[in-house]
C-alpha cells in the first residue's frame, strides 16, 4: 500500500562499527575518549527510527491511495449507470406522450395517476384497471417508469454514499502524506545537525549496497513472467527512491515490485503487505529469482535475484540497488 526501510545491521553497522572500533583503538592509544561516538550512534538510531515510521506511513498512504482510486472508479461507474437510467426514464416518459409528459413537466402527479404510484406492486394493476383514462398499454408503461425511477433513486443513494466515502479516503491520503513528510523532514534535520564527517559517514553507509551486477549464481526464475520482472527490476537499478512512486523514473519499495511485474503483464497490488499475499508462500531456502521478499511486518519488500541477493528501493537517498537478502529479518517469500 510501498515504503522505505533504513537498512538494518548488515552493510551499515559493520562499516560504522568498524570505524568506531578504529577510532576507539586510536583514542585509547592516545589516551583520548571519542566523546562524539555515542551521540552519533544515538542520532543514527533516531534517524533510522524516523525512516521506519515514515515507511509505515508510506504503506498506509499507498493503501489509502489505492482505495481512493478504486472508489473513484466505482463513483464513475455509478454516475454512468445513473445517466443511462435517467436517459431510459426520459425515453419512457416521451413514449407515454402527453399523459407522462404532463406529469413530468408539472413536477407533480395527476390525481388520477396517484393510485398508480403505489408502494404495493401487487395491487397496482387492480387500481390501474379502474382508471378509464389509462389503457392497459399505458398502465404497463407507467409501471415500468415507476420501477425505473425506484432503481434510479437507489443508484443515486449509493452514488452519494460512495462520494462521501471517497472524500474521507482523500482526507486519509492527505493525512498520511503529511505524516510521511514530517517524519522525513525530522530525519533530514537530524542528519543536517551532524558534523560534516559524521554526516558523510552516514551517507557512505546508506550507499553500502551494490549498483553493479553481483554474482547471482546462475539461478533460474520459476516462470517466464518472473524472468521478465527480474529483467525490469535490474533495469531500474540506480533510479532514485521516491516515496509513493511506482515508476518508471522513481520508486518506493512496493512501487518497484508493482512496476517490475507490470512489465511482465502481471498486475500486483500497490502495498507490500498486499503483495505478500499475491502468490504462493515458499521457504526462503527455496527462493528463486522473481520471488518477493518482505521484511519485518511486511512494510518493506524486495525481489529475490539469486545467490542471496535482492533488488529493492531502500529509503530516501538510497537509489534502487542490490543488497543481501538477510539485510533485515525476513517476514515472507512469495512466488507470483
C-alpha positions as CSV (number, residue, x, y, z in Angstrom):
1,X,0.0,0.0,0.0
2,X,5.3,1.0,-0.8
3,X,7.7,2.2,1.8
4,X,11.2,2.9,2.6
5,X,13.3,0.9,5.1
6,X,16.6,2.0,6.6
7,X,18.8,-0.9,6.0
8,X,19.4,-2.7,9.3
9,X,22.7,-4.0,10.5
10,X,24.3,-5.8,7.5
11,X,26.2,-3.2,5.4
12,X,25.8,-0.2,7.6
13,X,26.5,-1.3,11.1
14,X,29.5,-3.4,10.0
15,X,31.1,-0.3,8.4
16,X,30.1,2.0,11.1
17,X,31.1,-0.4,13.9
18,X,34.5,-0.9,12.3
19,X,35.0,2.8,12.1
20,X,34.1,3.3,15.7
21,X,36.4,0.4,16.7
22,X,39.3,2.0,14.8
23,X,38.6,5.4,16.4
24,X,38.4,3.8,19.8
25,X,41.7,2.0,19.4
26,X,43.4,5.1,18.2
27,X,41.9,7.1,21.0
28,X,43.0,4.5,23.5
29,X,46.5,4.7,22.2
30,X,46.5,8.5,22.6
31,X,44.6,8.4,25.9
32,X,41.6,10.2,24.3
33,X,37.9,9.1,24.6
34,X,35.9,9.5,21.4
35,X,33.1,11.6,23.0
36,X,31.2,12.0,19.7
37,X,30.7,8.3,19.1
38,X,27.8,7.9,21.4
39,X,25.9,11.0,20.2
40,X,26.5,9.9,16.6
41,X,25.1,6.5,17.3
42,X,22.1,7.9,19.1
43,X,21.4,10.3,16.2
44,X,21.8,7.5,13.7
45,X,19.4,5.3,15.6
46,X,16.9,8.1,15.8
47,X,17.2,8.8,12.0
48,X,16.7,5.0,11.4
49,X,13.6,5.1,13.7
50,X,12.1,8.0,11.8
51,X,12.8,6.3,8.5
52,X,11.0,3.3,9.8
53,X,8.0,5.3,10.9
54,X,7.9,7.1,7.6
55,X,8.0,3.7,5.9
56,X,4.8,2.6,7.8
57,X,3.1,5.9,7.0
58,X,4.1,5.4,3.3
59,X,2.5,1.9,3.4
60,X,-0.7,3.5,4.8
61,X,-0.5,6.3,2.2
62,X,-0.3,3.8,-0.6
63,X,-3.1,1.7,0.8
64,X,-5.4,4.8,1.1
65,X,-4.4,6.0,-2.3
66,X,-5.2,2.6,-3.9
67,X,-8.6,2.6,-2.1
68,X,-9.2,6.1,-3.4
69,X,-8.5,5.1,-6.9
70,X,-10.9,2.1,-6.5
71,X,-13.7,4.3,-5.1
72,X,-13.2,6.9,-7.8
73,X,-13.8,4.1,-10.4
74,X,-16.9,3.0,-8.5
75,X,-18.3,6.5,-8.4
76,X,-17.7,7.0,-12.1
77,X,-19.4,3.7,-12.8
78,X,-22.4,4.7,-10.6
79,X,-22.7,8.0,-12.3
80,X,-22.6,6.3,-15.7
81,X,-25.4,4.0,-14.6
82,X,-27.5,6.9,-13.3
83,X,-27.0,8.7,-16.6
84,X,-28.2,5.7,-18.5
85,X,-31.1,5.1,-16.2
86,X,-32.1,8.8,-16.5
87,X,-32.0,8.5,-20.3
88,X,-34.2,5.4,-20.1
89,X,-36.7,7.2,-17.9
90,X,-36.7,10.2,-20.2
91,X,-37.4,7.9,-23.2
92,X,-40.2,6.2,-21.3
93,X,-41.8,9.5,-20.4
94,X,-41.7,10.6,-24.1
95,X,-43.3,7.3,-25.1
96,X,-46.1,7.9,-22.7
97,X,-46.9,11.0,-24.6
98,X,-49.0,13.8,-23.1
99,X,-50.0,11.8,-20.1
100,X,-46.5,11.2,-18.9
101,X,-45.2,14.5,-20.3
102,X,-47.8,16.4,-18.3
103,X,-46.8,14.6,-15.1
104,X,-43.1,15.2,-15.9
105,X,-43.4,18.9,-16.8
106,X,-45.6,19.8,-13.8
107,X,-43.3,18.0,-11.4
108,X,-46.4,16.5,-9.7
109,X,-48.7,13.6,-10.3
110,X,-52.2,13.9,-11.8
111,X,-54.7,12.8,-9.2
112,X,-56.0,10.1,-11.5
113,X,-52.4,8.7,-11.7
114,X,-51.7,8.9,-8.0
115,X,-53.1,5.4,-7.4
116,X,-50.6,4.0,-9.9
117,X,-47.6,5.1,-7.9
118,X,-48.3,2.7,-5.1
119,X,-45.7,1.1,-2.9
120,X,-47.6,-2.1,-3.1
121,X,-46.9,-3.6,-6.6
122,X,-49.4,-6.4,-6.1
123,X,-52.5,-4.2,-6.2
124,X,-51.0,-1.9,-8.9
125,X,-52.8,-3.3,-11.9
126,X,-56.1,-3.7,-10.0
127,X,-56.0,0.0,-9.2
128,X,-54.9,0.9,-12.7
129,X,-57.8,-1.1,-14.2
130,X,-60.4,1.2,-12.6
131,X,-59.0,4.3,-14.4
132,X,-60.9,4.7,-17.6
133,X,-58.4,7.1,-19.0
134,X,-55.5,4.7,-18.7
135,X,-55.1,2.0,-21.3
136,X,-53.5,-1.4,-20.5
137,X,-50.5,-0.4,-22.5
138,X,-50.2,3.0,-20.7
139,X,-50.6,1.2,-17.4
140,X,-47.7,-1.1,-18.2
141,X,-45.5,1.7,-19.4
142,X,-46.3,3.7,-16.2
143,X,-45.3,0.7,-14.1
144,X,-42.1,0.4,-16.0
145,X,-41.5,4.1,-15.4
146,X,-42.2,3.7,-11.7
147,X,-39.8,0.7,-11.4
148,X,-37.1,2.6,-13.3
149,X,-37.4,5.7,-11.1
150,X,-37.0,3.5,-8.0
151,X,-33.9,2.0,-9.5
152,X,-32.6,5.4,-10.2
153,X,-33.3,6.5,-6.6
154,X,-31.3,3.6,-5.3
155,X,-28.4,4.3,-7.7
156,X,-28.4,8.0,-6.5
157,X,-28.3,7.0,-2.8
158,X,-25.4,4.6,-3.5
159,X,-23.5,7.2,-5.5
160,X,-23.9,9.7,-2.7
161,X,-22.6,7.2,-0.2
162,X,-19.6,6.4,-2.4
163,X,-18.9,10.1,-2.9
164,X,-18.8,10.6,0.9
165,X,-16.5,7.6,1.3
166,X,-14.3,8.9,-1.5
167,X,-13.9,12.2,0.3
168,X,-13.0,10.5,3.5
169,X,-10.4,8.4,1.7
170,X,-8.9,11.5,0.1
171,X,-8.6,13.1,3.6
172,X,-6.8,9.9,4.8
173,X,-4.4,10.1,1.9
174,X,-3.6,13.7,2.7
175,X,-3.1,12.9,6.4
176,X,-0.7,10.0,5.7
177,X,1.2,12.2,3.2
178,X,1.7,14.8,5.9
179,X,2.9,12.2,8.4
180,X,5.5,10.8,5.9
181,X,6.7,14.3,5.0
182,X,7.0,15.3,8.7
183,X,9.0,12.1,9.6
184,X,11.3,12.6,6.6
185,X,11.8,16.2,7.4
186,X,12.7,15.3,11.0
187,X,15.2,12.7,9.8
188,X,16.8,15.3,7.4
189,X,17.0,17.8,10.2
190,X,18.8,15.4,12.4
191,X,21.2,14.4,9.7
192,X,22.0,18.0,9.0
193,X,22.7,18.6,12.7
194,X,25.6,16.1,12.5
195,X,29.2,17.3,11.9
196,X,30.3,17.1,8.3
197,X,32.5,14.0,8.9
198,X,29.7,12.0,10.6
199,X,27.1,13.1,8.1
200,X,29.5,11.9,5.3
201,X,29.9,8.6,7.2
202,X,26.2,8.1,7.3
203,X,25.9,8.9,3.6
204,X,28.6,6.3,2.8
205,X,26.8,3.7,4.9
206,X,23.4,4.5,3.2
207,X,25.0,3.7,-0.1
208,X,26.6,0.4,1.1
209,X,24.6,-1.7,-1.4
210,X,25.7,-2.6,-4.9
211,X,24.7,-0.9,-8.2
212,X,26.9,-3.2,-10.4
213,X,25.6,-6.7,-11.2
214,X,26.7,-9.2,-8.5
215,X,27.2,-12.9,-8.9
216,X,23.7,-14.2,-8.9
217,X,24.8,-17.9,-9.0
218,X,23.0,-18.8,-12.3
219,X,19.7,-19.2,-10.5
220,X,16.7,-19.6,-12.9
221,X,13.4,-17.8,-12.5
222,X,10.4,-20.2,-12.0
223,X,8.4,-18.8,-14.9
224,X,8.6,-16.5,-18.0
225,X,6.8,-13.7,-16.2
226,X,9.2,-13.9,-13.2
227,X,12.1,-13.7,-15.7
228,X,10.6,-10.6,-17.3
229,X,10.0,-9.0,-13.9
230,X,13.6,-9.7,-12.9
231,X,14.9,-8.0,-16.1
232,X,12.7,-5.0,-15.4
233,X,13.9,-4.7,-11.8
234,X,17.5,-4.9,-12.9
235,X,16.9,-2.1,-15.4
236,X,15.7,0.1,-12.6
237,X,19.0,-0.2,-10.5
238,X,20.3,3.3,-9.7
239,X,16.9,5.1,-10.1
240,X,16.0,7.2,-7.1
241,X,13.8,6.3,-4.2
242,X,10.7,8.4,-4.3
243,X,8.1,7.7,-1.7
244,X,4.6,6.9,-3.1
245,X,6.1,6.4,-6.6
246,X,5.7,3.3,-8.8
247,X,8.0,4.3,-11.7
248,X,9.4,4.5,-14.1
249,X,11.6,7.4,-13.1
250,X,11.5,6.7,-9.3
251,X,10.1,4.1,-6.9
252,X,9.3,3.3,-3.3
253,X,9.8,-0.4,-2.4
254,X,6.4,-1.8,-3.4
255,X,6.2,0.6,-6.3
256,X,9.3,-1.1,-7.7
257,X,7.7,-4.5,-7.4
258,X,4.5,-3.4,-8.9
259,X,6.2,-1.7,-11.9
260,X,8.6,-4.6,-12.5
261,X,5.8,-7.2,-12.7
262,X,3.6,-4.8,-14.8
263,X,6.4,-5.0,-17.4
264,X,5.7,-8.8,-17.3
265,X,2.0,-8.3,-17.8
266,X,1.2,-9.1,-14.1
267,X,-0.9,-6.7,-12.0
268,X,0.3,-6.6,-8.4
269,X,-1.5,-4.8,-5.6
270,X,0.0,-1.5,-4.5
271,X,1.2,-2.1,-1.0
272,X,3.9,-4.5,0.2
273,X,1.6,-6.2,2.6
274,X,-0.9,-6.9,-0.2
275,X,1.9,-8.0,-2.5
276,X,3.0,-10.6,0.1
277,X,-0.4,-12.3,-0.4
278,X,-0.4,-12.1,-4.2
279,X,1.0,-15.5,-4.8
280,X,2.3,-18.7,-3.2
281,X,4.4,-18.7,0.0
282,X,7.7,-20.5,-0.2
283,X,10.5,-21.0,2.3
284,X,13.5,-18.6,2.0
285,X,15.7,-21.6,1.3
286,X,13.7,-22.3,-1.9
287,X,13.6,-18.7,-3.1
288,X,14.2,-18.2,-6.8
289,X,14.7,-15.1,-9.0
290,X,11.5,-13.0,-9.1
291,X,10.1,-14.1,-5.7
292,X,9.0,-11.2,-3.5
293,X,10.7,-11.0,-0.1
294,X,9.0,-9.0,2.7
295,X,10.7,-7.8,5.8
296,X,9.7,-7.1,9.4
297,X,5.9,-6.6,9.4
298,X,5.8,-6.7,5.6
299,X,6.2,-2.9,5.5
300,X,9.3,-3.3,3.2
301,X,9.7,-5.6,0.1
302,X,12.4,-6.6,-2.4
303,X,12.8,-9.0,-5.2
304,X,15.0,-12.1,-4.9
305,X,17.6,-12.3,-7.6
306,X,19.6,-15.4,-6.7
307,X,22.7,-16.2,-4.7
308,X,21.4,-14.5,-1.6
309,X,20.8,-11.1,-3.3
310,X,17.7,-8.9,-3.6
311,X,16.9,-5.8,-5.6
312,X,14.9,-3.1,-3.7
313,X,14.3,0.6,-3.3
314,X,15.7,1.1,0.2
315,X,14.8,4.6,1.5
316,X,15.3,8.3,0.7
317,X,18.8,9.0,-0.5
318,X,19.5,5.3,-1.4
319,X,18.6,4.5,-5.0
320,X,17.4,1.1,-6.2
321,X,20.2,-1.4,-5.6
322,X,21.3,-4.9,-4.8
323,X,21.6,-6.0,-1.1
324,X,21.9,-9.3,0.8
325,X,18.6,-11.0,1.3
326,X,19.4,-11.2,5.0
327,X,19.8,-7.4,5.4
328,X,16.8,-7.4,7.7
329,X,14.6,-10.0,9.4
330,X,12.7,-11.8,6.6
331,X,8.9,-12.0,7.0
332,X,7.8,-14.0,4.0
333,X,8.8,-15.1,0.5
334,X,6.1,-15.0,-2.2
335,X,6.2,-16.6,-5.6
336,X,3.9,-14.7,-8.0
